[in-house]
Amino acid sequence: MRRCASSARCAFSCFLLFFLLSGCGMAVRKGMVVQQDVAVPMRDGTVLRADVWLPGESGQYPILIYRSPYGKTEEEAYNDRTFRHALEHGYALVVQDVRGRYRSGGAFSPYANERKDGYDTVEWAAGQPWSNGSVGMIGLSYPGAVQWLAAIETPPHLKAVSPAMSFRSLRHFLYFGGVFEAAWTGWIYKDMIPDAVVKLGLPGPRTYQEACAEYERQAAVFAGTLPMLSMDLLEGVAPYYYEWLKTPPEDPAWDWGEIQDHYAEVKAAVLNLSGWHDEPYGSLGAVTGFTGLVAAGNPRTRLIIGPWTHGAYETELTRSGDREFGAAAAINYDDVVLGWMDCHVKEDGKACAECGSPVRIFVMGDNRWREAQEWPLPDTRYTELFLAGGQEKGSLVWEGAGEASERAFTSDPENPVTDSFGTNFGAYDLRSLADREDVLTFETEALDEDLEVTGPIRAEIFASSEAPDFDLYVKILDVAPDGTAYNLMSPGSEVLRASYRFQGKPRALLSPGETAKLGFNNLVTSNTFKKGHRIRVCICASWYPIYARNLQTGESEVYSAATRKARITIHLGGATPSRLILPVIPRQASAAPVLGMRAAA
């Protein structure tokens, strides 16, 4: 997904597009040649269209492929810097509209055709007279996901991919913990609808800017309509949206998008790059891709995660949301990606030597990079932090679960906890959450020394309700002495629907009063809680309008509009020890556990 572009960028795009592509299907600039709308035939006879950028008027070159749904002419302008740098590195570029988008034939269904089409495009490019037969793929988000989907088809000429900020599984992409991401309407309406209405000759926004403006005018309809299937603003132009809603996450229909089941088929070298404040699928997709490839016997992989949000240009920033990380946070995205391609597509030994350690992650709080040979980090000490009772706030305690107790709150789908901060895109001060009656707060004492938490975090929460179903969000915050409370990750990593507590299986509603153990397994970060800071956990039952609301009736919000308030009880201590299991990194590898913490079993 992406947000509305500025008018200045759009004006620049139009100017650059005219400058580059004026003429009869070909443009030349300083020896560079651009061939427009080149036909790329797919195995089923569908013809996709690509612009081919060549660094010279003759010769054979290694190839980089960029496949996108956003319009290849727009992408040429938007990504001109990356493309220009690739040409300077001696690559030819194939910039292609995916099936059903802009100049390419066929019907568009997001991601559904990218496996075969990606394979066919790679092998087509390898056989062209201007190709030396060695192919790589570049891009992030959708152009990153198409790389994974092509790579698991094992095209013989694909040497390397760099699927930045992309998913590992459609079940942690369209849905998160069993909860549908309602914000998909924004991506579809703003980015996909204009081309669709032009092609179909239908009324509606015909430019990205028009779509952004109309989406804002209709925001309440997109977010608040119940049942969700009755929201008709995408009817006729985006039938896939309604199919997504009708297909629950456990349905085998999603199996084709389970990249994590196919790492053994990937023979290309893979650069996994994301940000801790990327959209929720990005960071988990990167770490899973790295560990999955290593486990499958493919050592040609690297993991890089910074403090960034979603996008190539965001990797050059030192701030994510409201939190500043200093000059060390910024990287040169082009240098990193093209260095990876130089190593594995050109087989340049010098470039390989400069790629660095297999794991490079940014430690927020310390605001420095950490290099390692493996993930999780080898010195990790998994350490329990228990939720316990308290006065105004609950406590987080290191030593033992304590006696049984409970805390409860009332969740109302008609008055959900609202994300007014934009936490899908950065770190924000969420101190005000603790003031809500429908949010439970648990907090440590001020830390006596720095505490680095780097790696996968597990949370086990025991909960019950008179309602047959509810959602829980477990939000981990870094609280400074001045009260600032920053989130450490995107909210899609923090949520689990109670009826999906048996992951990978159909919904299982709760009996009234039944205590269920909810396991949160998608939490991941790297953050040093500095001396004097506190660790805070906020638990709530909604995060609107990014994620669909649980009606708390047992019925699906896809088909029903009836809601109910529900009292949700969190059980603490005794036989129901709700807890976090933190990946603590000792300040020295040989040091004893700090703060009296004990390692988790």
C-alpha positions as CSV (number, residue, x, y, z in Angstrom):
1,M,0.0,0.0,0.0
2,R,1.0,3.6,-0.4
3,R,-0.3,7.0,0.5
4,C,-1.3,9.9,-1.7
5,A,1.6,11.4,-3.6
6,S,2.2,15.1,-3.6
7,S,1.2,17.3,-6.5
8,A,4.8,18.4,-6.9
9,R,5.9,14.8,-7.4
10,C,3.1,14.2,-9.9
11,A,4.1,17.3,-11.9
12,F,7.7,16.1,-11.9
13,S,6.5,12.6,-13.1
14,C,4.6,14.1,-16.0
15,F,7.5,16.2,-17.1
16,L,10.0,13.4,-16.9
17,L,7.6,11.0,-18.6
18,F,7.2,13.4,-21.5
19,F,10.9,14.1,-21.7
20,L,11.9,10.4,-21.7
21,L,9.2,8.9,-23.9
22,S,8.5,11.4,-26.6
23,G,8.9,9.8,-30.0
24,C,7.7,6.7,-31.7
25,G,8.1,4.0,-29.1
26,M,11.7,4.8,-28.2
27,A,13.6,7.4,-26.4
28,V,17.4,8.0,-26.2
29,R,19.2,10.0,-23.4
30,K,22.9,10.1,-23.1
31,G,23.3,6.7,-24.8
32,M,20.4,5.1,-22.8
33,V,17.7,3.5,-24.9
34,V,14.1,3.0,-23.8
35,Q,11.9,0.7,-25.8
36,Q,8.2,1.3,-25.0
37,D,5.4,-1.2,-24.7
38,V,7.4,-4.3,-25.7
39,A,5.2,-7.4,-26.0
40,V,6.0,-10.1,-23.4
41,P,3.9,-13.2,-24.2
42,M,2.7,-15.4,-21.3
43,R,2.2,-19.2,-21.6
44,D,-1.6,-18.8,-21.8
45,G,-1.3,-16.3,-24.8
46,T,-1.9,-13.2,-22.7
47,V,0.4,-10.4,-23.7
48,L,1.9,-8.2,-21.0
49,R,3.7,-4.9,-21.9
50,A,7.0,-3.7,-20.6
51,D,9.4,-0.8,-21.2
52,V,12.9,-2.0,-21.7
53,W,15.7,0.3,-20.6
54,L,19.1,-0.4,-22.1
55,P,22.4,1.3,-20.9
56,G,23.6,1.5,-24.5
57,E,22.4,1.1,-28.1
58,S,24.1,-2.3,-28.5
59,G,25.4,-5.1,-26.4
60,Q,24.3,-7.8,-24.0
61,Y,23.6,-7.0,-20.4
62,P,22.6,-8.5,-17.1
63,I,18.9,-7.9,-16.6
64,L,16.9,-6.4,-13.7
65,I,13.1,-6.9,-13.8
66,Y,10.6,-4.5,-12.1
67,R,7.0,-5.7,-12.2
68,S,4.3,-3.4,-10.9
69,P,0.5,-2.8,-10.8
70,Y,1.0,1.0,-10.5
71,G,1.6,1.8,-14.1
72,K,5.0,1.4,-15.7
73,T,5.2,4.9,-17.1
74,E,4.4,6.4,-13.7
75,E,6.9,4.0,-12.1
76,E,9.6,5.1,-14.6
77,A,9.3,8.6,-13.3
78,Y,8.7,7.7,-9.6
79,N,11.7,5.3,-9.5
80,D,13.9,7.2,-11.9
81,R,16.8,7.4,-9.5
82,T,16.9,3.6,-8.9
83,F,16.5,2.9,-12.6
84,R,19.2,5.4,-13.4
85,H,21.6,3.9,-10.9
86,A,20.9,0.4,-12.3
87,L,21.8,1.6,-15.8
88,E,25.0,3.2,-14.4
89,H,25.8,-0.2,-13.0
90,G,25.5,-1.7,-16.4
91,Y,22.1,-3.4,-16.1
92,A,19.3,-3.5,-18.6
93,L,15.9,-3.0,-17.1
94,V,12.5,-4.6,-17.9
95,V,9.8,-2.4,-16.3
96,Q,6.5,-4.3,-16.7
97,D,2.8,-3.7,-16.0
98,V,1.4,-6.8,-14.3
99,R,-1.5,-8.7,-15.9
100,G,-4.6,-6.6,-16.3
101,R,-3.0,-3.3,-15.4
102,Y,-2.5,-0.3,-17.7
103,R,-0.9,-1.5,-20.9
104,S,-0.9,-5.2,-20.2
105,G,-3.6,-7.6,-21.2
106,G,-5.7,-10.0,-19.1
107,A,-7.8,-9.5,-16.0
108,F,-6.2,-8.1,-12.8
109,S,-6.6,-10.1,-9.6
110,P,-4.0,-9.0,-7.1
111,Y,-1.1,-11.4,-6.7
112,A,-3.1,-14.3,-8.1
113,N,-1.2,-14.6,-11.5
114,E,2.3,-13.4,-10.4
115,R,3.8,-16.9,-9.9
116,K,3.5,-18.0,-13.6
117,D,3.7,-14.5,-15.0
118,G,6.8,-13.8,-13.1
119,Y,8.5,-17.0,-14.2
120,D,7.5,-16.4,-17.9
121,T,8.8,-12.8,-17.7
122,V,12.2,-13.9,-16.3
123,E,12.7,-16.5,-18.9
124,W,11.5,-14.2,-21.7
125,A,14.0,-11.6,-20.6
126,A,16.9,-14.1,-20.4
127,G,16.3,-15.0,-24.0
128,Q,16.4,-11.5,-25.5
129,P,19.2,-10.5,-27.8
130,W,20.2,-7.7,-25.4
131,S,20.4,-10.1,-22.5
132,N,23.4,-12.0,-21.3
133,G,21.0,-14.5,-19.6
134,S,21.6,-13.5,-16.0
135,V,18.5,-12.0,-14.4
136,G,17.6,-10.3,-11.1
137,M,14.4,-8.7,-9.7
138,I,14.0,-5.5,-7.8
139,G,11.3,-3.5,-6.0
140,L,9.4,-3.4,-2.7
141,S,5.8,-3.9,-1.5
142,Y,3.7,-5.3,-4.4
143,P,6.9,-5.3,-6.7
144,G,8.6,-7.1,-3.8
145,A,5.9,-9.7,-3.4
146,V,6.0,-10.6,-7.1
147,Q,9.6,-11.5,-6.7
148,W,8.9,-14.1,-4.0
149,L,6.0,-15.5,-6.1
150,A,8.3,-15.8,-9.1
151,A,11.2,-17.2,-7.1
152,I,9.2,-20.1,-5.7
153,E,8.5,-21.2,-9.3
154,T,12.3,-21.6,-9.7
155,P,12.9,-20.0,-13.1
156,P,16.4,-21.2,-14.2
157,H,17.8,-17.8,-15.1
158,L,16.8,-16.0,-12.0
159,K,19.9,-15.3,-10.0
160,A,18.8,-12.9,-7.3
161,V,15.8,-11.1,-5.8
162,S,15.4,-8.3,-3.3
163,P,11.8,-8.6,-2.1
164,A,11.7,-5.7,0.3
165,M,8.8,-5.0,2.6
166,S,6.7,-7.9,1.4
167,F,4.7,-10.7,2.9
168,R,5.4,-14.3,3.8
169,S,1.8,-15.5,3.7
170,L,-1.6,-14.1,2.5
171,R,-2.9,-15.1,5.9
172,H,-0.7,-12.5,7.5
173,F,-1.3,-10.0,4.8
174,L,-5.0,-9.7,4.1
175,Y,-5.8,-11.0,7.5
176,F,-3.8,-10.6,10.7
177,G,-4.4,-13.0,13.6
178,G,-7.7,-13.9,11.9
179,V,-8.8,-10.2,11.6
180,F,-9.3,-8.7,8.2
181,E,-7.4,-5.5,7.5
182,A,-10.2,-3.1,6.5
183,A,-7.6,-0.5,5.3
184,W,-7.3,-2.5,2.1
185,T,-10.1,-0.4,0.8
186,G,-7.7,2.5,0.7
187,W,-5.1,0.7,-1.4
188,I,-7.8,-0.6,-3.8
189,Y,-9.6,2.7,-4.3
190,K,-6.7,5.0,-4.5
191,D,-4.2,2.9,-6.4
192,M,-6.3,0.3,-8.4
193,I,-9.6,1.9,-9.2
194,P,-8.5,4.7,-11.6
195,D,-7.0,2.4,-14.2
196,A,-10.0,0.0,-13.7
197,V,-12.6,2.7,-14.4
198,V,-10.7,3.9,-17.5
199,K,-10.5,0.4,-18.9
200,L,-14.1,-0.5,-18.2
201,G,-15.5,2.9,-19.2
202,L,-17.2,3.3,-15.8
203,P,-17.9,6.5,-13.8
204,G,-15.4,7.1,-11.0
205,P,-12.0,8.7,-10.3
206,R,-9.7,8.5,-13.2
207,T,-6.5,9.6,-11.5
208,Y,-4.7,8.8,-8.3
209,Q,-5.3,12.3,-7.0
210,E,-9.0,12.2,-7.7
211,A,-9.3,8.8,-6.0
212,C,-7.5,10.1,-2.9
213,A,-9.9,13.0,-2.6
214,E,-13.0,10.9,-3.1
215,Y,-11.7,8.2,-0.7
216,E,-11.4,10.9,2.0
217,R,-15.0,12.1,1.3
218,Q,-16.3,8.5,1.6
219,A,-14.0,7.4,4.5
220,A,-16.9,6.7,6.9
221,V,-18.6,4.5,4.4
222,F,-15.5,2.5,3.6
223,A,-14.6,2.0,7.3
224,G,-18.0,1.8,9.0
225,T,-20.3,-0.2,6.7
226,L,-21.8,-3.3,8.3
227,P,-22.1,-6.0,7.0
228,M,-18.9,-5.4,5.2
229,L,-20.1,-7.1,2.1
230,S,-22.8,-4.4,1.8
231,M,-20.2,-1.7,1.1
232,D,-20.8,-1.2,-2.6
233,L,-18.2,1.4,-3.6
234,L,-15.9,-1.2,-5.1
235,E,-18.6,-3.2,-6.9
236,G,-18.0,-3.8,-10.6
237,V,-14.4,-2.5,-10.5
238,A,-12.7,-4.6,-7.7
239,P,-14.6,-8.0,-7.5
240,Y,-11.5,-9.5,-5.8
241,Y,-12.2,-7.4,-2.6
242,Y,-15.5,-9.1,-2.0
243,E,-13.9,-12.5,-2.7
244,W,-11.3,-11.7,-0.1
245,L,-14.1,-11.0,2.5
246,K,-15.9,-14.2,1.6
247,T,-12.8,-16.4,2.0
248,P,-11.8,-16.8,5.6
249,P,-8.2,-17.2,6.5
250,E,-8.3,-20.9,7.1
251,D,-9.7,-21.6,3.6
252,P,-7.4,-23.7,1.4
253,A,-8.0,-21.2,-1.3
254,W,-5.2,-19.1,0.2
255,D,-2.6,-21.9,0.0
256,W,-1.1,-20.6,-3.3
257,G,0.0,-17.5,-1.4
258,E,1.9,-19.4,1.4
259,I,5.4,-18.4,0.4
260,Q,6.7,-19.7,3.7
261,D,5.8,-23.2,2.6
262,H,8.1,-23.0,-0.5
263,Y,11.4,-21.7,0.6
264,A,13.1,-25.0,-0.4
265,E,12.1,-24.3,-4.1
266,V,13.9,-20.9,-4.1
267,K,17.3,-21.2,-5.7
268,A,17.9,-17.4,-6.2
269,A,19.9,-15.3,-3.7
270,V,17.4,-13.3,-1.5
271,L,17.9,-10.0,0.1
272,N,15.2,-9.6,2.9
273,L,14.8,-5.9,3.8
274,S,12.1,-4.3,5.9
275,G,11.6,-1.8,8.8
276,W,10.4,-2.3,12.4
277,H,7.6,0.2,11.5
278,D,6.9,-1.2,8.1
279,E,3.4,-2.4,7.5
280,P,2.8,-5.4,9.8
281,Y,3.6,-8.1,7.2
282,G,6.9,-6.6,6.2
283,S,9.2,-7.2,9.2
284,L,7.8,-10.7,9.9
285,G,8.1,-11.5,6.2
286,A,11.7,-10.5,6.2
287,V,12.8,-12.5,9.3
288,T,10.7,-15.5,8.2
289,G,12.2,-15.4,4.7
290,F,15.7,-15.3,6.1
291,T,15.3,-18.1,8.6
292,G,13.2,-20.2,6.2
293,L,15.8,-20.0,3.5
294,V,18.6,-20.9,5.9
295,A,16.6,-23.8,7.2
296,A,16.0,-25.0,3.6
297,G,19.7,-25.0,2.9
298,N,20.0,-21.8,0.9
299,P,22.8,-19.7,2.5
300,R,22.6,-17.0,-0.1
301,T,20.3,-14.7,1.9
302,R,20.7,-11.6,4.0
303,L,18.4,-9.8,6.5
304,I,18.4,-6.0,6.9
305,I,15.8,-4.3,9.1
306,G,15.9,-0.7,10.0
307,P,13.6,1.5,12.1
308,W,11.7,2.6,8.9
309,T,8.2,2.7,7.7
310,H,7.1,1.5,4.2
311,G,8.9,2.7,1.1
312,A,12.3,3.0,-0.5
313,Y,12.6,6.7,0.2
314,E,11.7,6.1,3.9
315,T,15.0,4.2,4.3
316,E,16.8,7.5,3.9
317,L,14.9,9.1,6.8
318,T,16.1,9.3,10.4
319,R,12.6,9.5,11.8
320,S,9.7,7.1,11.8
321,G,6.4,8.8,12.8
322,D,7.3,10.9,15.9
323,R,10.4,9.0,17.0
324,E,13.8,10.2,16.0
325,F,16.6,7.6,15.5
326,G,19.6,9.7,14.4
327,A,21.8,9.8,11.3
328,A,22.8,6.2,11.6
329,A,19.3,5.1,10.8
330,A,19.5,6.1,7.1
331,I,20.8,3.9,4.4
332,N,21.2,4.3,0.6
333,Y,18.6,1.8,-0.6
334,D,19.9,1.8,-4.2
335,D,23.4,1.0,-3.1
336,V,22.3,-1.9,-0.9
337,V,20.0,-3.4,-3.5
338,L,22.4,-2.9,-6.5
339,G,25.3,-4.2,-4.4
340,W,23.3,-7.4,-3.8
341,M,22.6,-7.7,-7.5
342,D,26.3,-7.0,-8.4
343,C,27.3,-9.9,-6.1
344,H,24.8,-12.5,-7.3
345,V,23.7,-11.4,-10.8
346,K,27.1,-10.2,-12.0
347,E,28.9,-12.6,-9.7
348,D,31.2,-9.8,-8.7
349,G,33.4,-11.0,-5.8
350,K,34.2,-7.5,-4.6
351,A,30.5,-6.6,-4.3
352,C,30.0,-9.9,-2.4
353,A,32.7,-8.9,0.1
354,E,31.0,-5.5,0.6
355,C,27.6,-7.0,1.4
356,G,28.4,-7.5,5.0
357,S,27.1,-9.9,7.7
358,P,24.1,-12.1,7.0
359,V,22.1,-10.2,9.6
360,R,22.1,-6.4,10.0
361,I,19.4,-5.0,12.3
362,F,18.8,-1.6,13.8
363,V,18.5,-1.4,17.6
364,M,16.0,1.3,18.4
365,G,16.7,3.2,21.6
366,D,20.4,2.6,21.3
367,N,20.0,3.9,17.7
368,R,22.8,1.7,16.3
369,W,23.2,-1.2,14.0
370,R,23.9,-4.7,15.2
371,E,25.6,-7.2,12.9
372,A,25.2,-11.0,13.4
373,Q,25.6,-14.3,11.6
374,E,22.2,-15.7,12.5
375,W,18.7,-14.8,13.6
376,P,17.5,-14.9,16.3
377,L,20.7,-13.6,17.7
378,P,22.9,-16.3,19.3
379,D,23.1,-14.7,22.8
380,T,19.4,-14.4,23.2
381,R,18.0,-15.2,26.6
382,Y,14.2,-15.7,26.5
383,T,12.9,-14.1,29.7
384,E,9.5,-14.1,31.2
385,L,7.7,-10.9,32.1
386,F,4.4,-11.6,33.9
387,L,1.2,-9.5,33.9
388,A,0.0,-8.9,37.4
389,G,-2.6,-6.9,39.3
390,G,-2.2,-3.4,40.7
391,Q,-4.0,-0.3,41.7
392,E,-4.8,2.1,38.9
393,K,-2.6,0.2,36.5
394,G,-1.6,-3.4,36.4
395,S,2.0,-4.4,36.9
396,L,4.6,-6.2,34.8
397,V,6.9,-8.3,37.1
398,W,10.0,-10.4,36.4
399,E,9.8,-12.8,39.4
400,G,7.0,-15.3,39.3
401,A,3.4,-15.3,38.2
402,G,2.1,-14.6,41.6
403,E,-1.3,-15.5,43.0
404,A,-4.4,-15.8,40.7
405,S,-6.2,-12.5,40.0
406,E,-7.9,-10.9,37.1
407,R,-8.6,-7.5,35.4
408,A,-11.4,-6.8,33.1
409,F,-12.7,-4.2,30.7
410,T,-15.8,-3.7,28.5
411,S,-15.5,-3.6,24.7
412,D,-18.1,-1.9,22.6
413,P,-17.8,-2.4,18.8
414,E,-20.0,0.7,18.4
415,N,-17.3,2.7,20.2
416,P,-14.0,1.1,19.2
417,V,-10.5,2.1,20.2
418,T,-9.6,4.3,17.3
419,D,-6.2,4.7,15.7
420,S,-5.9,8.4,15.1
421,F,-2.2,8.2,15.0
422,G,-1.5,6.2,11.8
423,T,0.5,3.5,13.6
424,N,0.7,1.4,10.5
425,F,3.3,3.9,9.5
426,G,5.6,4.7,12.4
427,A,6.1,5.2,16.1
428,Y,3.7,7.5,17.9
429,D,3.2,8.7,21.4
430,L,0.3,6.4,22.6
431,R,0.3,7.5,26.2
432,S,-3.4,8.4,25.9
433,L,-4.4,4.8,25.6
434,A,-3.9,4.3,29.3
435,D,-6.6,6.8,30.0
436,R,-9.3,4.8,28.2
437,E,-11.7,2.6,30.3
438,D,-11.7,0.0,27.5
439,V,-7.9,-0.5,27.6
440,L,-6.0,-2.4,30.3
441,T,-2.5,-1.2,31.1
442,F,0.4,-3.1,32.7
443,E,3.7,-1.6,33.4
444,T,7.2,-2.3,34.9
445,E,8.9,-0.2,37.5
446,A,11.5,2.2,36.0
447,L,14.4,0.1,34.8
448,D,17.7,0.2,36.8
449,E,19.7,-0.3,33.6
450,D,19.4,-0.5,29.9
451,L,17.5,-3.6,28.6
452,E,17.8,-4.7,25.0
453,V,15.0,-6.7,23.5
454,T,15.8,-8.0,20.1
455,G,14.0,-10.8,18.3
456,P,10.7,-12.7,18.3
457,I,8.5,-11.9,21.3
458,R,5.8,-14.3,22.5
459,A,2.8,-13.4,24.5
460,E,0.5,-15.8,26.2
461,I,-2.7,-14.2,27.5
462,F,-5.5,-16.1,29.3
463,A,-8.8,-14.4,28.7
464,S,-12.5,-15.1,29.0
465,S,-15.8,-13.4,28.2
466,E,-19.5,-13.9,28.1
467,A,-19.2,-13.2,24.4
468,P,-18.5,-16.1,22.1
469,D,-15.8,-14.2,20.3
470,F,-13.6,-11.1,20.7
471,D,-10.3,-9.6,19.5
472,L,-7.3,-8.8,21.6
473,Y,-4.4,-6.4,20.8
474,V,-1.3,-6.7,22.9
475,K,0.6,-3.4,22.4
476,I,4.2,-3.2,23.8
477,L,5.3,0.4,24.5
478,D,8.6,2.1,25.5
479,V,7.7,4.7,28.1
480,A,10.2,7.5,28.8
481,P,10.5,9.3,32.1
482,D,8.5,12.3,30.5
483,G,5.6,10.0,29.8
484,T,6.1,9.5,26.1
485,A,5.0,6.0,25.2
486,Y,6.1,4.8,21.7
487,N,4.7,1.7,20.0
488,L,7.4,-0.6,18.7
489,M,5.7,-2.3,15.8
490,S,2.7,-2.1,13.5
491,P,-0.7,-3.2,15.0
492,G,-1.3,-6.1,12.7
493,S,1.5,-8.0,14.5
494,E,-0.3,-7.4,17.9
495,V,-3.7,-8.9,17.3
496,L,-5.4,-12.2,17.6
497,R,-9.1,-13.1,17.3
498,A,-10.1,-15.5,20.0
499,S,-12.0,-17.8,17.6
500,Y,-8.7,-18.2,15.7
501,R,-6.6,-19.2,18.7
502,F,-6.0,-22.6,17.1
503,Q,-4.0,-21.2,14.3
504,G,-4.4,-22.8,10.9
505,K,-7.8,-24.3,11.9
506,P,-11.4,-23.1,11.4
507,R,-13.0,-20.8,13.9
508,A,-13.7,-22.1,17.4
509,L,-16.1,-19.9,19.3
510,L,-15.9,-19.8,23.1
511,S,-18.4,-20.9,25.6
512,P,-19.6,-18.3,28.1
513,G,-17.0,-17.9,30.8
514,E,-14.5,-20.3,29.1
515,T,-10.9,-19.3,29.8
516,A,-8.8,-19.5,26.6
517,K,-5.1,-19.3,26.2
518,L,-4.3,-16.9,23.4
519,G,-0.8,-17.2,21.9
520,F,0.6,-14.2,20.1
521,N,3.4,-15.3,17.8
522,N,3.9,-12.5,15.4
523,L,5.5,-9.9,17.7
524,V,9.0,-8.9,16.6
525,T,11.2,-5.9,17.3
526,S,14.6,-4.6,18.3
527,N,14.6,-2.0,21.0
528,T,16.7,-1.0,24.0
529,F,14.5,0.2,26.9
530,K,16.9,2.8,28.4
531,K,17.6,3.2,32.1
532,G,14.7,5.0,33.8
533,H,12.2,3.9,31.1
534,R,9.4,1.5,31.7
535,I,7.9,-1.3,29.6
536,R,4.2,-0.9,29.2
537,V,1.6,-3.4,27.8
538,C,-1.8,-2.1,26.7
539,I,-4.5,-4.6,26.0
540,C,-7.6,-3.6,24.0
541,A,-10.2,-5.3,21.8
542,S,-10.2,-3.1,18.7
543,W,-8.0,-0.8,16.5
544,Y,-10.3,1.0,14.2
545,P,-10.5,1.8,11.3
546,I,-7.4,-0.1,10.1
547,Y,-8.8,-3.5,11.3
548,A,-12.3,-4.9,11.1
549,R,-14.4,-4.8,14.2
550,N,-15.3,-8.0,16.0
551,L,-19.1,-7.9,16.5
552,Q,-18.7,-10.0,19.7
553,T,-21.9,-11.9,18.8
554,G,-20.1,-14.9,17.2
555,E,-21.3,-13.8,13.8
556,S,-18.9,-12.5,11.1
557,E,-18.8,-8.8,10.4
558,V,-18.6,-9.7,6.8
559,Y,-22.3,-10.9,6.8
560,S,-23.8,-9.3,10.0
561,A,-24.4,-5.8,11.3
562,A,-25.6,-6.7,14.9
563,T,-23.1,-5.9,17.6
564,R,-22.9,-6.4,21.4
565,K,-20.9,-5.0,24.2
566,A,-18.8,-7.6,26.1
567,R,-16.9,-7.8,29.3
568,I,-13.5,-9.3,28.6
569,T,-11.5,-10.6,31.6
570,I,-7.7,-11.1,31.5
571,H,-6.6,-13.8,34.0
572,L,-3.3,-13.3,35.8
573,G,-1.1,-15.6,37.9
574,G,-1.8,-18.9,39.5
575,A,-2.8,-21.5,36.8
576,T,-3.3,-18.8,34.2
577,P,0.0,-16.9,34.1
578,S,-0.5,-14.3,31.4
579,R,3.0,-13.3,30.3
580,L,5.4,-12.0,27.7
581,I,8.5,-14.0,26.7
582,L,11.1,-11.4,25.7
583,P,14.3,-12.1,23.7
584,V,16.7,-10.3,26.0
585,I,20.3,-9.6,24.7
586,P,22.8,-9.3,27.6
587,R,25.0,-6.2,27.4
588,Q,27.9,-8.7,27.5
589,A,27.4,-12.2,26.2
590,S,28.7,-13.8,29.5
591,A,26.8,-11.5,31.8
592,A,24.2,-12.9,34.3
593,P,20.6,-12.0,33.7
594,V,19.9,-8.4,34.6
595,L,17.2,-7.0,36.9
596,G,16.6,-10.3,38.6
597,M,15.0,-11.8,35.5
598,R,14.7,-15.5,35.1
599,A,15.0,-17.3,31.8
600,A,11.8,-18.8,30.4
601,A,11.5,-22.5,30.1
